Amino acid sequence: MKRKHLASATALMAAGALALSACGEAPEESGGGGEGGEGTDYLGCIVSDAGGWDDKSFNQSAAEGLEMAVEELGIDEARAESQSDSDFSPNVDSMVGQGCNMTMGVGFLLEDSIQQAAEANPDLHFGLIDSTFSDADGESTELENGKPIIFNTAEASFLAGYLAAGMSETGTVATFGGIQIPSVTIFMDGFADGVDEYNADNDEDVSLLGWDKESQEGSFSGDFDNQSQGQALTEQFISQDADIIMPVAGPVGLGAASAAQDEEGTKIIWVDSDGYESTDYGDIILTSVMKEISNAVKDTIAEDVNGNFSAEPYVGTLENEGVGLAPYHDFEGEVPEELDSKVQELREQIISGELTVESPSSP
């Protein structure tokens, strides 16, 4: 994190990717022809990572974007829900075999499968949510028929960290991830910087458990499926006085929320979607670090339907509202006006370039 004068500001475009580990069922296809049009000869397809379409997070948001495209554009759709990483390539190949005009992979872990299919089928279009494509040396590369859909989640997580530090009654907050990959740690980096900024602004010493940005070491559940591990990690944090916890672990976060619900006064910060709306734990969710995955998916398909496909990456930021904080919902009356005003001020500073949030996970 660094501050700089507006005159010399350069916006940091960071690409974060929250990947969920895998899961496969036979592809499902449904007809289009929604209210948005009279129907079109277009098949939009999507392949999930782990957690399934009802994961209250990443996959669900992507699926909702496809549903919006079906309703508004009158297209057809097909989906394949993976059961393990061995399902990724067969599921993507199945989409190609069905003649999908665009096939999207949900998550960092689908990069290889989507890229291989794109290179083998230059006449079809592909999308990759939360990751870019890579060359043989692991460097970012562009495919003429592949569009990365990525998000600078460090920006919104910074605001969440500042808010958490300001709302903590114990002076201790925490975060943990599913797997230590850039798509996860970029959230944790922003959160850590937000806590540090609060401490510097207010001469406080709020502690952060679960992540050390400088060393890039911290706590991880090991996957995105085991909710009991999320529960165990959260119980450990609570035993160390943490009262606000941000799990960056897809469905594993539900285990964290379950543990938090059992401890009076403990709150959760959700990620990807608005957890107040998507989970059953709204009464303990302070806010959520959101990625507008649904709109990005819908808009990317709409561009393709209209003949305007572009391989240029979509990067969600605070400025274009591709990332952001959810409302405080039940805690609206508990967040001090001065704290909320400062969070909004920091948001504007990030948008203007006066304040840059940096992460080693950014490309």
Summary of the structure (lengths in Angstrom):
residues: 363
radius of gyration: 20.0
end to end distance: 15.4
largest distance: 60.8
contacts: 1432
relative contact order: 0.17
helix: 39%
strand: 21%
